Amino acid sequence: ADWEGKYNCVVEKDGKSLEAVFEASLLEVETDLVEAGPSPVDFVVGEEVSAVCKKLETAITELTWECNGKTMENGKGNVKIVNKKKYTKISFKPATLDNVGTCTCKAVGQGTEDSADIVIRGGENNVEVKAQKSSVKCTAEKRGCKIKFTVTATIGQNGIRGNDVKMCKIVDGNNTECKPTKLKKGVYTGHLPKKIPETAAGLYVAVVTINGKDYESDQVDLEVTAKKGGKKGKKDKKDNKVN
């Protein structure tokens, strides 16, 4: 404060004077002004990442963000800073590898200062979509024909749902009839008719889109063989079994 410093006090009486020196300063009080939000926060290059600090006091006179020792400015580069009544947030969109490190929200109040750190981690996302088998053989009109895939990602693995992975049939070199898979215990199963027709035979792939980028599996060759015998043969077999 401007009034802080040393002062001289002079008292004069009956031709005599008394002088004293005193120092005035603002009493520093240890008070928590801000509290870090979730840390660490992770991002994939090209996506948005944010760090949040909760405001614990309303009497904050100054609030700034520093990331890796550099003061951040709203609107400069990929930086966006939002200050609300109860929190402050810094975002990087799109995030780059330069944003990896530590961001600190610094607050100044009446006679006190406080800060909180948030660790930011990120990197390129390596995604691999694999078919469990390169070829699958099924019998027409029989149940249980399935094509299965696995998906691995270095970042965001748990966020890849069955609806995010689609199995497509390749027709004339193009992916067609793309339908969501079903996820169970880390395996993505493609959608096929319960009683598969011979016309379902062909090449299939699984495709997952993450952050606007498509990742595709190797091709799976589905072979559907004709059912042996007709309904009559099936009935004869059943009759023989009973006898």
Secondary structure, DSSP 4 states (H G I P E B T S, - for coil): -TT-EEEEEEEEETTEEEEEEEEE-PPP-----EEE-SSSEEEETTS-EEEEEEE--S-EEEEEEEETTEE--TTSTTEEEEE-SSEEEEEESS--GGG-EEEEEEEEETTEEEEEEEEEEEE---EEEEES-SEEEEETT-S----EEEEEESS-GGG--GGGEEEEEEETTEEEEEEE-EEETTEEEPP--SS--GGG-EEEEEEEEETTEEEEPPPEEEEEEPPSS-HHHHHHHHHHHH-
